Amino acid sequence: MTAQDVVREVWRPVLIRSVLLRHDRVRGVDLLVLPERVVVLRGAAGSIVGLCDGERDVAGIVAELSERHPGAPVAEEVPKFLGELWAEGWLR
């Protein structure tokens, strides 16, 4: 199964237990804190991951972000980004 297959399903993404979303106030960036690693999230990535609560499906996340960021290419970019996070093993 590819990342795109997962995103096409009615998937309700959520971070796996060992991955935490945190905000670094000193640097003003969102972080994914993983065992033995920290990933700095740039741009709107933190707000996308913040919506991955297991309650919203991908379409719901896209709809929410489309309201927040009118005119942004949310429908194209968000599913791809979520697929990449799934492929890394950070979302289930």
Residue frames as a rotation matrix with the C-alpha (Angstrom) as fourth column:
MET 1
0.584 0.812 0.000 0.00
0.812 -0.584 0.000 0.00
0.000 0.000 -1.000 0.00
THR 2
-0.408 -0.724 0.557 1.38
0.707 -0.636 -0.309 3.42
0.578 0.267 0.771 -0.92
ALA 3
-0.822 0.060 -0.566 1.01
0.383 -0.679 -0.627 6.68
-0.421 -0.732 0.535 0.94
GLN 4
-0.809 0.539 -0.235 -1.43
-0.572 -0.627 0.529 7.90
0.138 0.562 0.816 -1.71
ASP 5
-0.396 0.674 -0.624 -3.62
0.178 0.723 0.668 4.80
0.901 0.154 -0.406 -1.20
VAL 6
-0.525 0.148 -0.838 -3.84
0.851 0.131 -0.509 5.55
0.034 -0.980 -0.195 2.51
VAL 7
-0.881 0.144 -0.451 -4.79
-0.026 -0.966 -0.257 9.18
-0.472 -0.215 0.855 1.96
ARG 8
-0.727 0.630 -0.273 -7.52
-0.438 -0.120 0.891 8.25
0.528 0.768 0.363 -0.55
GLU 9
-0.393 0.589 -0.706 -9.26
0.665 0.713 0.224 6.06
0.635 -0.381 -0.672 2.00
VAL 10
0.569 0.569 0.594 -11.51
-0.131 -0.651 0.748 7.57
0.812 -0.503 -0.295 4.64
TRP 11
-0.075 -0.782 -0.619 -8.51
0.747 0.368 -0.554 7.95
0.661 -0.504 0.556 6.90
ARG 12
0.902 0.301 0.310 -8.58
-0.004 -0.713 0.701 9.75
0.432 -0.633 -0.642 10.23
PRO 13
0.107 -0.983 -0.152 -4.90
0.313 0.179 -0.933 10.47
0.944 0.053 0.327 10.81
VAL 14
0.963 0.030 0.269 -3.44
-0.244 -0.339 0.909 10.67
0.118 -0.940 -0.319 14.29
LEU 15
0.068 -0.996 0.064 0.14
-0.865 -0.091 -0.494 10.79
0.498 -0.022 -0.867 15.54
ILE 16
0.271 -0.070 -0.960 1.52
0.257 0.966 0.002 7.49
0.928 -0.247 0.280 16.77
ARG 17
0.905 0.234 -0.355 2.06
0.376 -0.054 0.925 7.27
0.197 -0.971 -0.136 20.52
SER 18
0.244 -0.908 -0.342 5.81
0.876 0.055 0.479 7.85
-0.416 -0.416 0.808 20.42
VAL 19
-0.576 -0.387 0.720 5.51
0.699 -0.690 0.188 11.12
0.424 0.611 0.668 18.44
LEU 20
0.104 0.562 -0.820 4.54
0.838 -0.494 -0.233 14.40
-0.536 -0.663 -0.522 20.12
LEU 21
0.130 0.005 0.991 3.70
0.667 -0.740 -0.084 17.78
0.734 0.672 -0.099 18.60
ARG 22
0.217 -0.146 -0.965 5.26
0.856 -0.447 0.260 20.61
-0.469 -0.883 0.027 20.61
HIS 23
0.789 -0.010 0.615 5.75
0.335 -0.831 -0.444 24.33
0.515 0.556 -0.652 20.06
ASP 24
-0.116 -0.893 -0.435 9.19
0.993 -0.106 -0.047 25.79
-0.004 -0.437 0.899 20.75
ARG 25
0.825 0.522 -0.215 8.46
0.539 -0.842 0.022 29.30
-0.170 -0.134 -0.976 21.98
VAL 26
0.176 -0.844 -0.507 12.11
0.135 -0.490 0.861 30.33
-0.975 -0.220 0.028 21.88
ARG 27
-0.817 -0.527 0.232 12.48
0.250 0.039 0.967 29.57
-0.519 0.849 0.100 18.16
GLY 28
-0.243 0.828 -0.506 8.84
-0.660 -0.523 -0.539 30.16
-0.711 0.203 0.674 17.31
VAL 29
-0.455 0.056 -0.889 8.48
-0.769 0.479 0.423 26.83
0.449 0.876 -0.175 15.49
ASP 30
0.646 0.650 0.401 6.46
-0.747 0.646 0.157 23.65
-0.157 -0.401 0.902 15.86
LEU 31
-0.503 -0.859 -0.090 8.31
-0.862 0.507 -0.025 20.41
0.067 0.065 -0.996 16.45
LEU 32
0.739 0.497 -0.455 7.63
-0.401 0.867 0.296 16.73
0.542 -0.036 0.840 16.12
VAL 33
-0.106 -0.743 0.661 9.41
-0.993 0.116 -0.029 15.09
-0.055 -0.659 -0.750 19.04
LEU 34
0.696 0.228 -0.681 10.30
-0.394 0.914 -0.097 11.50
0.600 0.336 0.726 18.25
PRO 35
0.871 -0.479 0.107 12.40
0.171 0.500 0.849 9.00
-0.460 -0.721 0.518 20.15
GLU 36
0.056 -0.994 0.090 16.01
0.639 0.105 0.762 10.13
-0.767 0.015 0.641 19.66
ARG 37
-0.691 -0.262 0.674 15.05
0.714 -0.391 0.581 12.79
0.111 0.882 0.457 17.10
VAL 38
-0.051 0.674 -0.737 13.33
0.329 -0.685 -0.650 16.15
-0.943 -0.276 -0.187 16.70
VAL 39
-0.411 0.026 0.911 11.81
0.909 -0.066 0.412 17.33
0.071 0.998 0.003 13.41
VAL 40
-0.669 0.156 -0.727 11.30
0.072 -0.960 -0.272 21.07
-0.740 -0.234 0.631 12.88
LEU 41
-0.010 0.766 0.643 8.02
0.954 0.201 -0.224 21.81
-0.301 0.611 -0.732 11.11
ARG 42
-0.898 -0.363 -0.249 8.04
0.254 -0.889 0.381 24.82
-0.359 0.279 0.891 8.79
GLY 43
-0.808 0.587 0.048 5.20
-0.316 -0.500 0.806 27.00
0.497 0.637 0.589 7.55
ALA 44
0.012 0.948 0.319 1.72
-0.957 -0.081 0.278 25.62
0.290 -0.309 0.906 8.13
ALA 45
-0.326 -0.182 -0.927 2.95
-0.196 0.973 -0.122 22.07
0.925 0.142 -0.353 8.84
GLY 46
-0.995 -0.079 -0.064 2.34
0.049 0.184 -0.982 22.41
0.089 -0.980 -0.179 12.58
SER 47
-0.438 0.899 0.018 -1.25
-0.778 -0.370 -0.507 23.52
-0.449 -0.236 0.862 12.09
ILE 48
0.044 0.404 -0.914 -1.83
-0.772 0.594 0.226 20.58
0.634 0.696 0.338 9.73
VAL 49
-0.596 -0.351 -0.722 -0.41
0.112 0.854 -0.508 18.08
0.795 -0.383 -0.470 12.22
GLY 50
-0.945 0.244 0.217 -2.40
-0.290 -0.320 -0.902 19.74
-0.151 -0.915 0.373 15.00
LEU 51
-0.065 0.974 -0.216 -5.60
-0.995 -0.079 -0.059 18.77
-0.074 0.211 0.975 13.19
CYS 52
-0.193 -0.073 -0.979 -4.57
-0.378 0.926 0.006 15.09
0.906 0.371 -0.206 13.05
ASP 53
-0.481 0.107 0.870 -6.56
-0.877 -0.079 -0.474 14.11
0.018 -0.991 0.132 16.10
GLY 54
-0.990 0.114 0.085 -8.11
0.115 0.993 -0.001 10.85
-0.085 0.009 -0.996 14.90
GLU 55
-0.222 0.960 -0.169 -11.52
0.310 -0.095 -0.946 12.53
-0.925 -0.262 -0.276 14.77
ARG 56
0.385 0.307 -0.870 -11.22
-0.613 -0.619 -0.490 14.39
-0.689 0.723 -0.050 11.46
ASP 57
0.509 -0.268 0.818 -10.74
0.666 0.725 -0.176 12.59
-0.546 0.635 0.547 8.17
VAL 58
-0.556 -0.812 0.175 -8.45
0.727 -0.374 0.577 14.01
-0.403 0.448 0.798 5.49
ALA 59
-0.237 0.551 0.800 -11.37
0.702 -0.472 0.533 15.81
0.672 0.688 -0.275 3.81
GLY 60
0.774 0.545 -0.322 -12.26
0.598 -0.462 0.655 17.44
0.208 -0.700 -0.683 7.14
ILE 61
0.112 -0.837 -0.535 -8.68
0.663 -0.338 0.668 18.58
-0.740 -0.429 0.518 7.67
VAL 62
-0.683 -0.331 0.651 -8.58
0.728 -0.377 0.572 20.03
0.056 0.865 0.498 4.15
ALA 63
0.215 0.863 0.456 -11.91
0.688 -0.466 0.557 21.81
0.693 0.194 -0.694 4.71
GLU 64
0.728 0.008 -0.685 -10.74
0.620 -0.436 0.653 23.33
-0.293 -0.900 -0.322 7.99
LEU 65
-0.253 -0.931 -0.265 -7.48
0.601 -0.366 0.711 24.56
-0.758 0.020 0.651 6.48
SER 66
-0.464 0.165 0.870 -9.25
0.811 -0.315 0.493 25.89
0.356 0.934 0.012 3.38
GLU 67
0.674 0.737 0.041 -11.35
0.622 -0.597 0.507 28.10
0.398 -0.316 -0.861 5.66
ARG 68
0.580 -0.522 -0.625 -8.26
0.471 -0.411 0.780 29.31
-0.665 -0.747 0.007 7.53
HIS 69
-0.427 -0.843 -0.327 -6.19
0.027 -0.373 0.927 29.91
-0.904 0.387 0.182 4.38
PRO 70
0.652 0.750 0.115 -8.49
0.157 0.016 -0.987 30.92
-0.742 0.662 -0.108 1.50
GLY 71
0.837 -0.257 -0.483 -6.83
-0.547 -0.377 -0.748 30.59
0.010 0.890 -0.456 -1.88
ALA 72
-0.196 -0.932 0.306 -4.01
-0.884 0.303 0.355 28.34
-0.424 -0.202 -0.883 -0.65
PRO 73
-0.068 0.128 -0.989 -3.52
-0.761 0.634 0.134 25.04
0.645 0.762 0.055 -2.55
VAL 74
-0.268 0.002 0.963 -4.65
-0.905 0.341 -0.253 23.05
-0.329 -0.940 -0.090 0.49
ALA 75
0.700 0.676 0.231 -6.55
-0.556 0.719 -0.417 20.33
-0.448 0.164 0.879 -1.39
GLU 76
0.746 -0.486 -0.455 -3.42
-0.229 0.455 -0.860 19.37
0.625 0.746 0.229 -3.35
GLU 77
-0.131 -0.968 0.212 -0.71
-0.514 -0.117 -0.850 19.82
0.848 -0.221 -0.482 -0.73
VAL 78
-0.024 0.142 0.990 -2.25
-0.998 0.061 -0.033 18.57
-0.065 -0.988 0.140 2.53
PRO 79
0.912 0.364 0.189 -3.04
-0.360 0.931 -0.054 14.99
-0.196 -0.019 0.980 1.42
LYS 80
0.572 -0.781 -0.251 0.47
0.033 0.328 -0.944 14.69
0.820 0.532 0.213 -0.04
PHE 81
-0.234 -0.660 0.713 2.03
-0.706 -0.389 -0.592 15.99
0.668 -0.642 -0.375 3.19
LEU 82
0.323 0.437 0.840 -0.05
-0.901 0.412 0.132 13.62
-0.288 -0.800 0.527 5.32
GLY 83
0.974 -0.001 -0.227 0.95
-0.105 0.886 -0.453 10.74
0.201 0.465 0.862 3.07
GLU 84
0.147 -0.989 0.011 4.60
-0.198 -0.040 -0.979 11.62
0.969 0.141 -0.202 3.61
LEU 85
-0.238 -0.185 0.953 4.15
-0.950 -0.160 -0.268 11.65
0.202 -0.970 -0.138 7.39
TRP 86
0.751 0.541 0.379 2.39
-0.590 0.808 0.016 8.27
-0.297 -0.236 0.925 7.17
ALA 87
0.781 -0.503 -0.369 5.25
-0.005 0.586 -0.810 6.89
0.624 0.635 0.456 5.05
GLU 88
-0.213 -0.874 0.437 7.72
-0.546 -0.264 -0.795 8.04
0.810 -0.408 -0.420 7.73
GLY 89
-0.276 0.188 -0.943 5.70
0.572 0.820 -0.004 6.08
0.773 -0.540 -0.334 10.28
TRP 90
-0.988 -0.154 0.013 4.68
0.090 -0.642 -0.761 9.15
0.126 -0.751 0.649 12.29
LEU 91
-0.361 0.930 0.066 0.92
-0.926 -0.349 -0.144 8.93
-0.111 -0.113 0.987 11.60
ARG 92
-0.943 0.200 0.266 -1.46
0.215 0.976 0.028 6.02
-0.254 0.084 -0.963 11.81
